[in-house]
Amino acid sequence: MNIDKLKLPESAIEFLKSQGFTKLYPPQADSIKSGLLDGKSILVSAPTASGKTLIAMLAMLSFLSKNKGKVIYLSPLRALAAEKFTEFKKLEKIAIGNKIKVAISTGDFENIEKNLEKSNVLILTNEKMDSIIRHGSEWVDEIGLVISDEVHLIGDESRGPTLEMILTQLKLLETKPQIVGLSATITNSDEIADWLECKLVKNDWRPVPLSEGVCDEGQVTMSDGKTFEVERSLMGTPIDLGVQSVREGGQSLVFAETRTRSKSLATKASDTISKILEKKEITELEKTSKKLLSENEHTELVKTLASLVKKGVAFHHAGLNQKCRETIETEFRKGTIKLLSSTPTLAAGVNLPARRVVISNINRYNAKVGANRPISILEYKQLCGRAGRPQYDDFGESIIVGNGNTEDLIEYYINGEPEPIESKITDDKSLRTHILSVIVTHPGIKKEEILEFFLQTLGGLQSRKPTIKFAIDISLRFLSSKFLIIKKGERYAATEFGKKTSMLYIDPLTATYFSDSIENVSEERKHTFGYLHLITNCEEFFPKFSLRQKDYETASLMIENNSSQLLEPISEYDCSRSLLALQSWITESTELSLSDSLGIESGDMHRMTENANWLSYCLREISKHVERADLLEELGDLRNRVVYGIREELLDLVRVKGIGRVRARILFKHGIKNLDDLRKIPVNKLAEIDKIGSTIADNIKAELRKVR
């Protein structure tokens, strides 16, 4: 099917052609035949890279050319949302009756930005959409098209219930919006389609054909029966497979089960890959290596990464900060990095295809059982979905490294059906959180109506009615006992505490834990360390790193030094390494020392500070609710200290945009201790201070005028 033939305005067709689209892929053509452009709801179940983004774009263009309402694009991850925002922003150039205005919102749950009201294409994370519904934003009723990416994540324990809730609420809107679900190939896609009231479009076509196999002792057996040898070396099978593909002109993505292994695999591959590089590639890579060193603190991790990049290899995991990860992704897309070893998180996130994907181990550490367990077939299919680079490769290969069990692996993973998606909405935490949000948004709701609502979720479809009824009863009892909801006659309503909890977007259990903990805090002294312990101890806090043997002494010392700030007595056995890291961070430890002494990398530290910032905001809001106004100033200060990583005396200086932890400390050492001192110092004197200079001095003075 040609783009020319589509029932879309001429300007939209011209735009699509200018972007290089001429013919539709089979899954795209099937979507059109199923009524995508006629406002029909569809669920597309198709492999990675089969053109699902264009399906979304066609639905948007068709809807906006005929209607005034809003289009919502839901994404499970911020990084994916940002990628889509860049792509969809281009649509603003098209003139199709309604002026297209694209906006993105992925962050704060307390702020619902004004620009969302004024835009008609909104790119949101699932959590942000849930928060918008809880806040009762009026424009929710204007939604006419919902595009939900990665719908299969409904089965995910942590993210699934939120996605399930919002899709249930959106399909129940009076406006009956068109729903376009985009999903990986799943076994029970017909069940998901029935639940969403969508027509199923299932197509296993891929732009680059994929062949899958297993390698054992140097022999690769593909699922079609073909076999070939791989030259063996001391580097080990995963790298031998990766190197072979690079020698043949491809790129390799090697999935490792842990961060340590991803670094070690890249290191093993580096010398061999460096010999394959061309002169101009080496020059490019040296620039990238220098860039990594100039933009980041020289932790062991960053130094190792920079030295590997020079040789055309890299590793990728959550310990790396955003800048490092983006640099690596860009270079891999450009083809200068030939072999990338990564933890599986990459498969769920950004789109980074390679000719050959190597799965170095099918086991993963499972925290719930405290041991290694084989990955699911669905996860395996997600990993091998990264094989084959459209535009570059005629084929993609995915190879599992086996261990004398080739036939079993082929039978189970390659020929196996992915596990059906199962709802996680009826788990205790999900249910209490989401029942509260339903009561908040529907004051006066009866128990039968709550049950009726949850029977319309996927969990409602997959469970027996008595089971759901029993689970709802338990949650309602818990919420009532903690005074988050009250019952009048037959009807339920949220208390002020319940409303606050739902708007803060935290588990009701965490909210009660916070309010109980601060109720009896003494007014006389500071409790910063105690608050940090409270925050790092709650369910919501992540990443949580447990203490290593060598950390107990540090923890014991830290407790001793800050004992006056505790909310209750604790021992080192009540601490996590995350608590030690945050306390070190707000007393101005550098990324380098956090990495050396606590093994906490900058990517982890960034996620911890983001999380602690949000939780200290929640703690402050709950303090207002329990009428502890005396705690607000210290909690506000804690928030800023967490964001900037500073001691208390620098709080005044960082209020000026452009002054972060490093500059603030330098200014303080030069006797500039607050904004008054900063106002008094002449701009030429300010410019003479180390790490300032004339441009920054001018900027600081300009920003200073804006500070109240």
C-alpha positions in Angstrom: 0.0 0.0 0.0 1.4 3.4 -1.0 1.4 6.5 1.2 -0.3 8.4 -1.7 -3.4 6.3 -1.5 -4.2 7.1 2.2 -7.3 9.1 3.1 -5.3 12.0 4.6 -5.0 15.7 3.7 -2.5 16.5 0.9 -0.2 18.4 3.3 0.1 15.4 5.6 0.9 13.1 2.6 3.6 15.6 1.4 5.1 15.7 4.9 5.2 11.9 5.2 6.9 11.7 1.8 9.5 14.4 2.9 10.3 12.1 5.8 11.1 9.2 3.5 7.9 7.3 3.8 6.6 6.0 0.5 5.2 2.5 1.0 3.5 1.0 4.1 5.0 -2.1 5.9 2.5 -5.0 6.3 1.6 -4.2 9.9 0.9 -0.6 8.9 -1.2 -1.6 5.9 -3.2 -4.1 8.1 -3.9 -1.3 10.6 -5.3 0.9 7.8 -7.5 -2.0 6.7 -8.8 -2.4 10.2 -10.1 1.2 10.3 -7.2 3.1 11.9 -8.0 6.2 9.8 -11.8 5.8 10.4 -11.5 6.2 14.2 -11.6 2.5 15.0 -9.7 1.3 18.1 -7.0 -1.2 17.3 -4.3 -3.2 19.2 -1.2 -3.7 17.1 0.8 -6.7 18.2 4.0 -6.8 16.1 7.8 -7.2 16.5 10.2 -4.4 17.4 11.1 -2.1 14.5 8.1 -3.1 12.4 7.0 0.6 12.1 4.6 1.1 15.0 5.6 4.8 15.3 4.3 5.5 11.9 1.0 3.8 12.8 0.7 6.3 15.7 1.6 9.2 13.5 -1.1 8.2 10.9 -3.7 7.9 13.6 -2.8 11.4 14.9 -2.9 13.1 11.5 -6.2 11.5 10.6 -7.8 12.4 14.0 -6.5 16.0 14.0 -7.6 16.7 10.4 -11.2 15.9 11.4 -11.5 16.7 15.1 -10.8 19.3 17.7 -10.0 17.1 20.7 -6.7 16.1 22.3 -4.3 13.2 21.3 -2.5 11.5 24.2 0.6 9.4 23.5 1.5 7.3 26.6 5.0 6.0 27.1 6.3 3.7 29.9 9.7 5.5 30.1 10.9 9.1 30.1 13.7 8.4 27.6 11.2 6.9 25.2 8.8 9.8 25.7 11.7 12.3 24.9 12.5 10.3 21.7 8.9 10.4 20.6 8.6 14.1 21.4 11.5 14.9 19.1 9.8 12.8 16.3 6.2 14.2 16.8 7.4 17.8 17.2 8.0 17.8 13.4 4.2 17.4 12.9 3.8 21.1 13.9 4.9 22.1 10.4 1.9 20.5 8.8 -1.2 22.6 8.0 -4.3 20.4 8.5 -7.1 22.6 9.7 -6.3 22.3 13.4 -2.9 23.8 14.2 -0.8 21.0 15.7 0.9 21.8 19.0 3.0 19.1 20.7 3.9 19.1 24.4 5.6 16.7 26.7 5.3 16.1 30.4 7.1 13.3 32.3 8.1 14.7 35.7 6.6 16.3 38.7 3.4 14.7 40.0 2.5 17.9 41.9 2.5 20.2 38.9 0.1 19.9 36.1 1.6 22.2 33.5 -0.4 24.9 31.8 1.0 24.1 28.4 -0.8 20.8 28.4 -4.1 22.6 28.3 -3.1 24.6 25.3 -1.6 21.7 23.3 -3.4 19.1 21.3 -0.8 16.3 21.1 0.5 15.4 24.6 3.3 13.0 25.2 3.1 11.7 28.8 4.5 8.9 30.9 1.9 6.5 32.2 2.5 7.8 35.7 2.0 11.4 34.6 -1.3 10.6 33.0 -2.5 8.8 36.1 -1.6 11.9 38.2 -3.5 14.2 35.8 -6.6 12.0 36.2 -6.2 12.1 40.0 -6.0 15.9 39.9 -9.2 16.0 38.0 -7.9 18.1 35.1 -10.9 19.3 33.1 -9.3 18.7 29.7 -9.3 14.9 30.2 -12.8 15.0 28.7 -11.4 16.4 25.5 -9.3 13.3 24.8 -10.3 11.8 21.5 -7.4 9.6 20.7 -5.2 7.6 23.1 -2.0 5.9 21.8 -0.5 3.6 24.3 3.0 2.4 23.6 4.4 -0.9 24.9 1.0 -2.2 26.1 2.6 -5.6 27.0 4.1 -3.8 30.1 0.7 -4.2 31.7 2.1 -7.5 33.0 5.0 -5.7 34.7 4.8 -5.9 38.5 5.9 -2.3 39.2 4.6 -0.4 36.2 1.7 -2.5 35.0 -1.1 -1.6 37.4 -0.8 2.2 36.6 -1.1 1.5 32.9 -4.0 -0.8 33.5 -5.8 1.8 35.6 -5.4 4.7 33.1 -6.5 2.5 30.1 -9.6 1.4 32.1 -10.4 5.0 33.0 -9.8 6.3 29.5 -11.9 3.6 27.8 -14.8 4.5 30.2 -14.7 8.2 29.3 -18.1 9.4 28.0 -16.3 10.7 24.8 -15.3 7.1 24.0 -11.9 7.9 22.6 -10.2 5.9 19.9 -7.6 3.7 21.5 -4.5 2.6 19.6 -2.5 0.0 21.6 1.1 -0.8 20.4 2.6 -3.9 21.7 5.3 -6.5 21.2 4.2 -9.9 20.1 2.2 -11.4 23.0 0.4 -14.7 23.3 -2.9 -13.5 24.7 -3.1 -10.4 22.5 -6.7 -11.4 21.6 -7.6 -11.2 25.3 -6.0 -7.8 25.7 -7.8 -6.5 22.6 -11.2 -7.7 23.9 -10.5 -6.0 27.2 -9.6 -2.7 25.4 -12.5 -3.1 23.0 -10.0 -3.0 20.1 -9.7 -4.9 16.9 -6.6 -7.0 16.9 -3.9 -6.4 14.2 -1.4 -9.2 14.7 1.5 -9.4 12.3 4.9 -11.1 12.7 6.6 -9.3 9.8 9.9 -7.5 10.4 11.8 -5.1 8.1 14.9 -7.1 8.7 14.4 -10.9 8.9 15.6 -12.4 12.2 17.2 -15.8 12.7 17.7 -17.2 16.1 20.2 -19.8 17.4 22.3 -21.2 20.2 26.1 -21.4 20.4 27.7 -24.2 22.3 31.5 -24.9 22.4 32.1 -22.9 19.3 29.3 -24.4 17.2 26.2 -22.3 16.4 23.0 -24.1 15.6 20.3 -21.9 14.1 16.6 -22.7 14.5 16.3 -23.5 10.8 18.9 -26.3 11.3 21.9 -24.4 9.7 25.1 -24.6 11.7 28.4 -22.6 11.6 31.6 -22.4 13.6 32.8 -19.4 15.6 36.6 -19.0 16.1 37.3 -19.6 19.8 39.6 -17.5 21.9 40.4 -16.8 25.5 37.9 -14.0 25.5 35.0 -16.4 25.9 32.1 -17.3 23.7 29.9 -14.1 24.0 32.8 -12.0 22.8 33.9 -14.5 20.1 30.4 -14.2 18.7 30.3 -10.4 18.9 33.8 -10.0 17.3 32.8 -12.4 14.4 29.9 -10.2 13.5 32.0 -7.0 13.6 34.6 -8.6 11.4 31.8 -9.3 8.9 30.8 -5.6 8.8 28.1 -5.7 11.5 27.7 -4.3 15.0 27.1 -6.4 18.0 25.0 -6.0 21.1 26.0 -8.3 23.9 23.5 -8.7 26.8 25.1 -9.4 30.2 23.3 -10.3 33.4 25.0 -7.8 35.7 26.8 -4.5 35.5 30.1 -6.0 36.4 29.9 -8.5 33.7 28.9 -5.9 31.1 32.0 -4.0 31.9 34.2 -7.1 31.9 32.8 -8.3 28.5 33.5 -4.9 26.9 37.1 -5.0 28.3 37.7 -8.4 26.9 36.6 -7.4 23.5 38.5 -4.1 23.3 41.9 -5.1 22.0 40.5 -7.3 19.2 38.0 -4.8 18.1 40.5 -2.0 18.1 42.5 -3.8 15.4 39.5 -3.9 13.1 38.9 -0.1 13.2 39.7 2.2 10.3 41.9 5.3 10.8 39.0 7.8 10.6 37.0 5.8 13.1 39.9 5.9 15.6 40.0 9.7 15.3 36.3 10.0 15.9 36.5 7.6 18.9 39.3 9.6 20.5 37.2 12.7 20.3 34.3 10.8 22.0 36.7 9.5 24.7 37.9 13.0 25.5 34.3 14.3 25.6 33.5 11.6 28.2 36.4 12.7 30.3 35.8 16.4 30.0 32.1 16.2 30.9 32.3 13.9 33.9 34.1 13.4 37.1 37.0 11.0 36.7 35.5 8.0 38.5 37.0 4.5 37.8 33.8 3.8 35.8 34.1 6.9 33.6 37.9 6.3 33.1 37.3 2.7 32.1 34.5 3.7 29.7 36.6 6.4 28.1 39.5 4.1 27.6 37.3 1.4 26.0 35.5 3.8 23.7 38.9 4.6 22.1 39.0 1.0 21.0 35.5 0.9 19.5 33.7 -0.9 22.4 31.6 0.3 25.3 29.3 -0.8 28.1 25.9 0.6 29.1 24.0 0.2 32.4 22.1 2.2 35.0 25.2 3.1 36.9 26.3 5.5 34.1 24.8 9.0 34.2 22.5 10.3 31.5 25.3 12.2 29.7 27.5 9.1 29.4 24.6 6.9 28.3 23.5 9.4 25.6 27.1 9.7 24.3 27.4 5.9 24.0 23.9 5.6 22.3 24.8 8.3 19.8 28.1 6.7 18.9 26.6 3.2 18.6 23.8 4.6 16.3 26.5 6.3 14.2 28.3 2.9 13.9 31.6 4.1 15.4 31.2 1.9 18.5 31.2 -1.6 17.1 30.4 -3.7 20.1 28.3 -2.7 23.1 27.7 -4.9 26.1 24.7 -3.9 28.2 22.5 -5.0 31.0 18.9 -5.9 29.8 17.5 -2.5 30.8 18.6 -1.3 27.4 16.2 -3.7 25.6 13.2 -2.1 27.4 14.3 1.4 26.6 15.9 3.2 23.7 15.9 1.8 20.2 19.5 0.6 19.5 19.5 -2.2 16.9 22.6 -4.3 16.0 23.2 -6.9 13.4 23.9 -9.6 16.0 22.5 -9.8 19.5 24.3 -12.1 21.9 22.6 -13.2 25.0 25.5 -14.2 27.2 23.5 -15.8 30.0 19.8 -16.6 30.2 19.8 -16.4 34.0 19.1 -13.2 36.0 19.3 -12.5 39.6 15.8 -12.4 41.1 15.7 -10.3 44.2 12.4 -11.9 45.4 13.8 -15.4 45.5 17.4 -14.2 46.3 18.9 -16.4 43.5 19.4 -16.7 39.8 16.4 -17.6 37.7 16.0 -18.1 33.9 14.5 -15.1 32.1 11.0 -15.3 30.7 10.4 -16.1 27.0 8.8 -12.6 26.7 12.0 -11.0 27.9 14.1 -13.2 25.6 11.9 -12.0 22.7 12.4 -8.4 23.7 16.2 -8.9 23.7 16.4 -10.6 20.4 14.0 -8.0 18.9 17.0 -5.6 18.9 18.7 -7.7 16.1 18.9 -6.3 12.6 19.5 -2.6 11.8 16.9 -1.4 9.2 18.7 0.5 6.4 22.0 -1.3 7.2 21.4 -5.0 7.4 19.7 -7.6 5.2 19.3 -9.9 8.3 19.5 -9.9 12.1 20.8 -12.7 14.3 20.2 -13.4 17.9 22.3 -16.1 19.6 22.1 -17.5 23.1 25.3 -18.8 24.7 24.4 -22.3 25.8 26.0 -24.8 28.0 25.5 -28.3 26.6 21.7 -27.7 26.4 21.3 -26.4 22.8 18.1 -28.4 22.0 16.4 -27.4 25.3 17.2 -23.7 24.6 15.9 -23.9 21.0 12.8 -25.7 22.1 12.0 -23.4 25.1 13.1 -19.9 24.0 13.2 -19.9 20.2 10.2 -22.1 19.5 8.4 -21.1 22.7 5.4 -18.9 23.0 5.9 -15.8 25.2 4.0 -16.0 28.5 0.5 -14.5 28.5 0.2 -11.1 30.0 -1.3 -11.3 33.5 -2.7 -8.3 35.4 -1.0 -7.3 38.6 -3.7 -4.9 39.7 -5.0 -7.1 42.5 -1.7 -7.1 44.4 -2.1 -5.5 47.8 0.0 -2.4 47.1 -1.7 -1.7 43.7 -5.1 -2.2 45.0 -4.9 0.0 48.1 -3.2 2.8 46.0 -5.7 2.6 43.1 -8.9 2.1 45.2 -7.9 5.3 47.1 -7.5 7.2 43.8 -10.9 6.0 42.5 -12.6 7.1 45.8 -10.8 10.5 45.5 -12.0 11.1 42.0 -15.5 9.7 42.7 -16.5 11.1 46.1 -19.6 9.2 47.5 -18.9 6.0 45.5 -20.5 2.8 46.8 -18.7 -0.5 47.4 -20.6 -2.1 44.5 -19.5 0.7 42.2 -15.9 0.2 43.2 -16.2 -3.5 42.5 -17.9 -2.7 39.2 -15.0 -0.5 38.2 -12.3 -3.0 39.1 -14.2 -5.7 37.2 -13.7 -3.6 34.1 -9.9 -3.8 34.5 -7.9 -6.6 32.8 -7.5 -8.1 36.3 -11.3 -8.1 36.5 -11.5 -10.0 33.3 -8.8 -12.5 34.4 -9.9 -13.1 38.0 -13.1 -14.5 39.7 -15.5 -11.9 41.0 -15.4 -13.3 44.6 -11.6 -13.0 44.6 -11.6 -9.4 43.6 -14.4 -8.6 46.0 -12.4 -10.1 48.9 -9.3 -8.2 47.9 -11.2 -4.9 47.7 -12.7 -5.5 51.2 -9.3 -5.9 52.7 -8.0 -2.7 51.1 -11.1 -0.7 52.2 -10.6 -1.9 55.7 -7.0 -0.8 55.7 -7.8 2.6 54.2 -10.5 3.2 56.7 -8.4 2.1 59.7 -5.7 4.6 58.7 -8.3 7.4 58.2 -7.5 7.8 54.5 -11.2 7.2 53.7 -14.5 7.5 55.7 -17.8 5.7 55.2 -21.1 7.4 55.5 -24.0 5.0 55.2 -23.3 3.0 52.0 -20.9 5.6 50.5 -17.2 6.2 50.7 -15.3 9.5 50.5 -11.6 10.4 51.0 -10.5 12.3 54.0 -8.2 15.3 53.6 -5.3 12.9 54.4 -6.5 10.5 51.7 -6.8 13.2 49.1 -3.4 14.5 49.9 -1.9 11.0 49.7 -3.4 10.3 46.3 -2.3 13.7 44.9 1.2 13.1 46.2 1.2 9.8 44.2 2.5 7.6 47.1 1.5 4.3 48.5 -1.0 4.9 51.4 1.3 2.7 53.5 4.1 5.1 53.0 1.9 8.1 53.8 0.8 6.6 57.1 4.4 5.6 57.8 5.5 9.2 57.3 2.7 10.8 59.3 3.2 8.3 62.2 7.0 9.0 62.2 6.8 12.8 62.4 3.9 13.1 64.8 6.1 13.1 67.9 9.3 14.7 66.5 10.7 17.2 69.0 10.7 20.9 68.1 14.1 21.7 69.7 16.5 20.1 67.4 17.3 19.2 63.7 16.3 15.8 62.3 17.9 15.9 58.8 19.7 12.5 59.2 16.5 11.0 60.7 14.4 12.2 57.7 16.9 10.7 55.3 16.6 7.4 57.1 12.8 7.6 56.9 12.9 8.4 53.2 15.4 5.7 52.3 13.5 3.2 54.4 10.1 3.5 52.7 8.7 1.3 50.0 8.9 3.9 47.3 12.6 4.7 47.6 14.9 3.3 45.0 17.6 2.3 44.1 18.2 0.7 47.5 21.7 -0.8 47.9 22.3 -3.0 50.9 25.4 -2.6 53.0 28.5 -4.6 52.1 30.6 -6.2 54.8 33.0 -3.2 54.7 30.2 -0.6 55.1 29.1 -1.6 58.6 31.8 0.4 60.3 31.0 3.5 58.2 27.3 3.2 59.0 28.0 2.8 62.7 30.2 5.9 62.7 27.6 7.9 60.7 24.8 7.0 63.2 27.1 8.0 66.1 27.9 11.4 64.6 24.3 12.1 63.8 22.5 10.5 66.7 21.0 13.7 67.9 19.1 14.0 64.5 17.5 10.6 64.6 13.7 10.2 64.9 14.1 7.0 66.8 17.2 4.9 67.8 18.6 2.8 64.9 21.6 0.5 64.4 23.7 -0.1 61.4 21.5 -3.1 60.5 18.6 -0.6 59.9 20.7 1.3 57.3 21.2 0.9 53.6 24.1 2.0 51.5 21.7 4.5 49.9 21.3 6.3 53.2 25.1 6.6 53.6 25.4 7.9 50.1 22.7 10.5 50.5 24.1 11.7 53.8 27.6 11.9 52.1 26.1 13.7 49.2 24.5 16.5 51.3 27.8 17.0 53.1 29.4 17.6 49.7 31.1 14.3 48.9 32.2 14.2 45.2 31.0 11.6 42.7 34.5 10.3 42.7 34.6 9.7 46.5 31.0 8.2 46.4 32.2 5.8 43.8 35.5 4.9 45.5 34.2 4.6 49.1 30.6 3.4 48.7 30.6 1.9 45.1 27.7 4.2 44.2 28.0 5.5 40.6 26.7 8.8 39.3 23.7 7.3 37.5 22.5 5.7 40.7 23.2 8.9 42.7 21.1 10.8 40.2 18.2 8.5 40.5 18.5 8.5 44.3 18.5 12.3 44.6 15.5 12.6 42.2 13.7 10.1 44.3 14.7 11.6 47.7 13.7 15.1 46.4 10.2 13.8 45.6 9.9 11.9 48.9 11.1 14.8 51.0 8.5 17.0 49.2 5.9 14.4 50.2 7.1 14.3 53.7 6.9 18.1 53.9 3.3 18.1 52.5 2.3 15.4 55.1 3.9 17.6 57.8 1.6 20.4 56.8 -1.3 18.1 57.0 -0.5 16.9 60.5 0.0 20.6 61.5 3.7 20.4 62.1 4.5 23.8 60.6 7.7 23.8 62.7 9.2 21.1 60.5 8.6 22.8 57.2 11.7 25.0 57.0 14.1 22.1 57.7 12.3 19.8 55.2 12.4 22.5 52.5 16.1 23.0 53.2 16.6 19.2 53.0 15.0 19.1 49.6 17.4 21.8 48.3 20.4 20.1 49.9 19.4 16.8 48.2 19.0 18.5 44.8 22.3 20.4 45.0 24.4 18.1 47.2 25.4 20.8 49.6 25.8 21.6 53.3 23.4 24.0 54.9 25.6 27.1 54.7 25.4 27.1 50.9 21.6 27.2 50.6 21.4 30.9 50.1 24.0 31.0 47.3 22.5 28.2 45.2 19.3 30.2 44.9 21.1 32.1 42.0 20.7 30.2 38.7 24.2 29.2 37.5 25.6 28.6 41.0 25.8 24.9 41.8 27.6 23.0 44.5 31.1 23.6 43.2 30.8 27.3 42.5 28.9 27.9 45.8 31.7 26.3 47.8 34.4 28.3 45.9 32.5 31.6 46.6 32.0 30.6 50.2 35.8 30.0 50.6 36.3 33.5 49.2 34.2 35.0 51.9 31.0 35.3 49.8 28.6 33.5 52.2 25.2 34.8 51.2 23.3 36.9 48.6 24.2 40.2 50.3 27.9 39.4 50.0 27.3 38.5 46.4 25.5 41.8 45.8 28.3 43.8 47.3 31.2 42.3 45.4 32.0 44.2 42.2 31.6 42.2 39.0 35.3 42.5 38.0 36.3 41.1 41.4 33.8 38.3 41.1 35.3 37.4 37.7 38.7 37.0 39.2 37.6 34.1 41.4 38.6 30.6 40.3 36.0 28.8 38.0 34.0 32.1 37.5 35.5 34.4 34.8 33.8 37.4 33.2 31.0 35.8 31.3 29.8 33.7 34.3 30.3 36.8 36.6 27.9 38.8 34.4 25.4 36.0 34.3 25.5 35.6 38.1 24.9 39.3 38.6 22.0 39.3 36.1 20.4 36.2 37.7 20.9 37.8 41.2 18.6 40.6 40.3 15.8 38.1 39.7 16.1 36.5 43.2 13.6 37.8 45.7 
